[in-house]
């Protein structure tokens, strides 16, 4: 399947719409992107002044890719409950060791999906942030509030990604696609700007996206806008059955409570662009 054909997969009338949200604790650094997957996909960046803007965008989408955890580790919530009740605390433990010999992630700080995704990508030291012991917690609080408000006028949102909202992680998606940069793309430094431009070229070239100058400029200047675009693309992959869903009984059970990070499959036909050359 060619990159263009993947972008056209399951074109419907009306076309599928996906929204990507790079959620932050506050609206000022939240990015929102909407893609209409017609014969020629149309990409637009939306305003995100407040939660009402986010909810309005999500309600226009067949699938929303939300860059935020939508649950907490079961072991962590058990720890809090035991501490609150003054009962014996659960025993600290880790997930099974990484195939490379490293310890698995801690069950109190990370969810099962964090551990599975970290091992699947081979990300090494690039571990997922902890929703239980990091600033990411405030983002997750905002995320679950959005999901609750969506459900007020529609069905409950399943946390495993099988509904209208799927949890995504742009940095790991880039690893899966072979588009991860050697330097961090998440800063205002010139090297980060160049990294974003390279990633954007890979996405546009691999999916045949005809991006406007405004979208190119904003995604190059802002990692929040770029992550929103990546999130919208992963939402499309999830809708087309091209992401890793829970498979084992344990994964299904934990995903229903903790949430599930959907990683795109490596066989997505994205072409890597290096130094402006498409190999």
C-alpha positions as a Python dict, from the first residue, in 0.01 Angstrom:
ca = {
    (1, 'X'): (0, 0, 0),
    (2, 'X'): (142, 339, -96),
    (3, 'X'): (146, 633, 138),
    (4, 'X'): (-121, 809, -67),
    (5, 'X'): (-343, 501, -59),
    (6, 'X'): (-311, 479, 319),
    (7, 'X'): (-429, 837, 348),
    (8, 'X'): (-728, 742, 130),
    (9, 'X'): (-812, 423, 324),
    (10, 'X'): (-1182, 396, 405),
    (11, 'X'): (-1272, 731, 248),
    (12, 'X'): (-1639, 783, 323),
    (13, 'X'): (-1908, 1030, 227),
    (14, 'X'): (-1891, 1245, 430),
    (15, 'X'): (-1515, 1193, 481),
    (16, 'X'): (-1373, 1077, 813),
    (17, 'X'): (-1270, 1359, 1045),
    (18, 'X'): (-1001, 1320, 1310),
    (19, 'X'): (-891, 1570, 1572),
    (20, 'X'): (-559, 1569, 1752),
    (21, 'X'): (-516, 1744, 2087),
    (22, 'X'): (-180, 1807, 2251),
    (23, 'X'): (-332, 1860, 2592),
    (24, 'X'): (-165, 2075, 2855),
    (25, 'X'): (-265, 2167, 3206),
    (26, 'X'): (-366, 2509, 3077),
    (27, 'X'): (-506, 2626, 2745),
    (28, 'X'): (-212, 2850, 2653),
    (29, 'X'): (7, 2557, 2551),
    (30, 'X'): (-263, 2324, 2418),
    (31, 'X'): (-254, 2248, 2045),
    (32, 'X'): (-552, 2132, 1838),
    (33, 'X'): (-550, 1999, 1481),
    (34, 'X'): (-835, 1871, 1265),
    (35, 'X'): (-785, 1659, 952),
    (36, 'X'): (-1061, 1585, 703),
    (37, 'X'): (-961, 1262, 527),
    (38, 'X'): (-1100, 1320, 180),
    (39, 'X'): (-924, 1218, -143),
    (40, 'X'): (-692, 1508, -64),
    (41, 'X'): (-672, 1536, 318),
    (42, 'X'): (-731, 1886, 455),
    (43, 'X'): (-539, 1993, 766),
    (44, 'X'): (-630, 2287, 988),
    (45, 'X'): (-508, 2411, 1324),
    (46, 'X'): (-781, 2526, 1561),
    (47, 'X'): (-796, 2769, 1850),
    (48, 'X'): (-784, 2622, 2200),
    (49, 'X'): (-875, 2909, 2428),
    (50, 'X'): (-1061, 2692, 2680),
    (51, 'X'): (-1224, 2353, 2736),
    (52, 'X'): (-1534, 2460, 2543),
    (53, 'X'): (-1316, 2496, 2232),
    (54, 'X'): (-1172, 2147, 2288),
    (55, 'X'): (-1514, 1991, 2339),
    (56, 'X'): (-1649, 2162, 2028),
    (57, 'X'): (-1361, 2024, 1822),
    (58, 'X'): (-1396, 1673, 1967),
    (59, 'X'): (-1768, 1669, 1885),
    (60, 'X'): (-1689, 1733, 1518),
    (61, 'X'): (-1457, 1430, 1500),
    (62, 'X'): (-1516, 1065, 1423),
    (63, 'X'): (-1203, 996, 1628),
    (64, 'X'): (-997, 1219, 1856),
    (65, 'X'): (-635, 1148, 1942),
    (66, 'X'): (-576, 1283, 2293),
    (67, 'X'): (-213, 1330, 2397),
    (68, 'X'): (-270, 1268, 2767),
    (69, 'X'): (-312, 973, 3001),
    (70, 'X'): (-678, 906, 3075),
    (71, 'X'): (-627, 701, 3389),
    (72, 'X'): (-391, 626, 3676),
    (73, 'X'): (-202, 307, 3771),
    (74, 'X'): (-422, 65, 3962),
    (75, 'X'): (-138, 3, 4211),
    (76, 'X'): (-108, 378, 4270),
    (77, 'X'): (-478, 424, 4341),
    (78, 'X'): (-466, 120, 4571),
    (79, 'X'): (-176, 282, 4757),
    (80, 'X'): (-374, 604, 4803),
    (81, 'X'): (-683, 415, 4920),
    (82, 'X'): (-484, 209, 5172),
    (83, 'X'): (-305, 516, 5305),
    (84, 'X'): (-632, 705, 5337),
    (85, 'X'): (-792, 416, 5522),
    (86, 'X'): (-489, 356, 5742),
    (87, 'X'): (-457, -6, 5626),
    (88, 'X'): (-149, -198, 5515),
    (89, 'X'): (9, -53, 5203),
    (90, 'X'): (40, -271, 4892),
    (91, 'X'): (381, -423, 4824),
    (92, 'X'): (595, -230, 4578),
    (93, 'X'): (658, -417, 4254),
    (94, 'X'): (764, -377, 3892),
    (95, 'X'): (642, -513, 3563),
    (96, 'X'): (835, -801, 3408),
    (97, 'X'): (1190, -706, 3301),
    (98, 'X'): (1250, -554, 2960),
    (99, 'X'): (1374, -808, 2703),
    (100, 'X'): (1703, -618, 2702),
    (101, 'X'): (1754, -698, 3069),
    (102, 'X'): (1644, -367, 3222),
    (103, 'X'): (1386, -363, 3500),
    (104, 'X'): (1025, -314, 3401),
    (105, 'X'): (862, 14, 3499),
    (106, 'X'): (729, 56, 3853),
    (107, 'X'): (363, -36, 3902),
    (108, 'X'): (301, 254, 4138),
    (109, 'X'): (433, 517, 3898),
    (110, 'X'): (337, 371, 3559),
    (111, 'X'): (38, 199, 3403),
    (112, 'X'): (55, -132, 3222),
    (113, 'X'): (16, 48, 2888),
    (114, 'X'): (318, 269, 2968),
    (115, 'X'): (530, -40, 3025),
    (116, 'X'): (402, -219, 2713),
    (117, 'X'): (454, 87, 2492),
    (118, 'X'): (801, 156, 2633),
    (119, 'X'): (912, -200, 2558),
    (120, 'X'): (745, -207, 2216),
    (121, 'X'): (925, 104, 2095),
    (122, 'X'): (1263, 4, 2240),
    (123, 'X'): (1282, 361, 2368),
    (124, 'X'): (1547, 280, 2631),
    (125, 'X'): (1597, 576, 2863),
    (126, 'X'): (1306, 761, 2702),
    (127, 'X'): (1047, 634, 2946),
    (128, 'X'): (688, 758, 2944),
    (129, 'X'): (623, 1030, 3197),
    (130, 'X'): (452, 913, 3514),
    (131, 'X'): (91, 1023, 3551),
    (132, 'X'): (119, 936, 3922),
    (133, 'X'): (444, 1110, 4012),
    (134, 'X'): (496, 1388, 3761),
    (135, 'X'): (341, 1716, 3644),
    (136, 'X'): (152, 1503, 3389),
    (137, 'X'): (-107, 1441, 3661),
    (138, 'X'): (-267, 1784, 3616),
    (139, 'X'): (-301, 1716, 3243),
    (140, 'X'): (-473, 1384, 3313),
    (141, 'X'): (-717, 1558, 3548),
    (142, 'X'): (-816, 1789, 3266),
    (143, 'X'): (-842, 1497, 3024),
    (144, 'X'): (-1080, 1290, 3236),
    (145, 'X'): (-1296, 1598, 3293),
    (146, 'X'): (-1323, 1644, 2916),
    (147, 'X'): (-1424, 1279, 2873),
    (148, 'X'): (-1690, 1311, 3143),
    (149, 'X'): (-1832, 1621, 2979),
    (150, 'X'): (-1839, 1450, 2640),
    (151, 'X'): (-2038, 1166, 2792),
    (152, 'X'): (-2301, 1409, 2926),
    (153, 'X'): (-2444, 1439, 2574),
    (154, 'X'): (-2339, 1099, 2436),
    (155, 'X'): (-2220, 753, 2529),
    (156, 'X'): (-1954, 695, 2793),
    (157, 'X'): (-1602, 708, 2651),
    (158, 'X'): (-1423, 371, 2688),
    (159, 'X'): (-1069, 412, 2812),
    (160, 'X'): (-923, 146, 2583),
    (161, 'X'): (-958, 368, 2274),
    (162, 'X'): (-1238, 168, 2113),
    (163, 'X'): (-1472, 467, 2121),
    (164, 'X'): (-1452, 819, 1982),
    (165, 'X'): (-1139, 911, 2182),
    (166, 'X'): (-805, 732, 2176),
    (167, 'X'): (-502, 802, 2395),
    (168, 'X'): (-188, 877, 2191),
    (169, 'X'): (177, 958, 2259),
    (170, 'X'): (337, 1155, 1970),
    (171, 'X'): (700, 1096, 2076),
    (172, 'X'): (652, 719, 2066),
    (173, 'X'): (453, 739, 1740),
    (174, 'X'): (755, 906, 1580),
    (175, 'X'): (977, 620, 1698),
    (176, 'X'): (737, 370, 1543),
    (177, 'X'): (745, 554, 1211),
    (178, 'X'): (1121, 606, 1207),
    (179, 'X'): (1075, 983, 1227),
    (180, 'X'): (1218, 1044, 1575),
    (181, 'X'): (1488, 1310, 1572),
    (182, 'X'): (1829, 1270, 1734),
    (183, 'X'): (1778, 1596, 1921),
    (184, 'X'): (1468, 1695, 2114),
    (185, 'X'): (1207, 1871, 1904),
    (186, 'X'): (1042, 2015, 2215),
    (187, 'X'): (1209, 2349, 2276),
    (188, 'X'): (1260, 2690, 2116),
    (189, 'X'): (1623, 2621, 2026),
    (190, 'X'): (1724, 2636, 1657),
    (191, 'X'): (1808, 2264, 1661),
    (192, 'X'): (1457, 2182, 1783),
    (193, 'X'): (1305, 2401, 1511),
    (194, 'X'): (1507, 2213, 1249),
    (195, 'X'): (1399, 1881, 1401),
    (196, 'X'): (1032, 1983, 1378),
    (197, 'X'): (1076, 2084, 1016),
    (198, 'X'): (1227, 1743, 937),
    (199, 'X'): (950, 1557, 1120),
    (200, 'X'): (686, 1764, 942),
    (201, 'X'): (845, 1688, 605),
    (202, 'X'): (837, 1317, 687),
    (203, 'X'): (469, 1326, 781),
    (204, 'X'): (366, 1533, 482),
    (205, 'X'): (571, 1328, 237),
    (206, 'X'): (473, 995, 383),
    (207, 'X'): (99, 1063, 383),
    (208, 'X'): (78, 1289, 80),
    (209, 'X'): (-47, 1581, 291),
    (210, 'X'): (-67, 1913, 108),
    (211, 'X'): (-6, 2142, 405),
    (212, 'X'): (-75, 2513, 386),
    (213, 'X'): (202, 2759, 458),
    (214, 'X'): (21, 2857, 778),
    (215, 'X'): (12, 2499, 905),
    (216, 'X'): (376, 2439, 806),
    (217, 'X'): (486, 2757, 978),
    (218, 'X'): (295, 2694, 1299),
    (219, 'X'): (401, 2328, 1327),
    (220, 'X'): (763, 2427, 1270),
    (221, 'X'): (749, 2704, 1528),
    (222, 'X'): (548, 2515, 1791),
    (223, 'X'): (592, 2158, 1917),
    (224, 'X'): (237, 2182, 2056),
    (225, 'X'): (90, 2232, 1709),
    (226, 'X'): (312, 1959, 1564),
    (227, 'X'): (210, 1715, 1836),
    (228, 'X'): (-155, 1798, 1768),
    (229, 'X'): (-105, 1707, 1401),
    (230, 'X'): (71, 1383, 1494),
    (231, 'X'): (-215, 1302, 1733),
    (232, 'X'): (-471, 1353, 1456),
    (233, 'X'): (-274, 1116, 1230),
    (234, 'X'): (-256, 849, 1501),
    (235, 'X'): (-631, 889, 1554),
    (236, 'X'): (-673, 811, 1184),
    (237, 'X'): (-450, 506, 1220),
    (238, 'X'): (-655, 388, 1519),
    (239, 'X'): (-979, 434, 1328),
    (240, 'X'): (-834, 224, 1043),
    (241, 'X'): (-723, -55, 1279),
    (242, 'X'): (-354, 28, 1233),
    (243, 'X'): (-255, 73, 1597),
    (244, 'X'): (-169, -172, 1874),
    (245, 'X'): (-479, -240, 2084),
    (246, 'X'): (-495, -448, 2404),
    (247, 'X'): (-462, -819, 2327),
    (248, 'X'): (-426, -1024, 2646),
    (249, 'X'): (-690, -1061, 2917),
    (250, 'X'): (-472, -858, 3152),
    (251, 'X'): (-428, -579, 2898),
    (252, 'X'): (-803, -560, 2831),
    (253, 'X'): (-882, -551, 3203),
    (254, 'X'): (-623, -287, 3285),
    (255, 'X'): (-701, -74, 2978),
    (256, 'X'): (-1063, -48, 3091),
    (257, 'X'): (-945, 117, 3413),
    (258, 'X'): (-604, 275, 3344),
    (259, 'X'): (-649, 369, 2979),
    (260, 'X'): (-451, 243, 2680),
    (261, 'X'): (-187, 423, 2472),
    (262, 'X'): (-235, 340, 2103),
    (263, 'X'): (91, 314, 1912),
    (264, 'X'): (81, 310, 1531),
    (265, 'X'): (209, -7, 1371),
    (266, 'X'): (552, 14, 1216),
    (267, 'X'): (415, -88, 877),
    (268, 'X'): (238, 244, 825),
    (269, 'X'): (375, 358, 489),
    (270, 'X'): (537, 676, 607),
    (271, 'X'): (845, 770, 409),
    (272, 'X'): (1132, 914, 611),
    (273, 'X'): (1270, 1238, 474),
    (274, 'X'): (1632, 1314, 554),
    (275, 'X'): (1797, 1640, 449),
    (276, 'X'): (1511, 1712, 211),
    (277, 'X'): (1559, 1387, 17),
    (278, 'X'): (1292, 1119, -8),
    (279, 'X'): (1474, 784, -39),
}
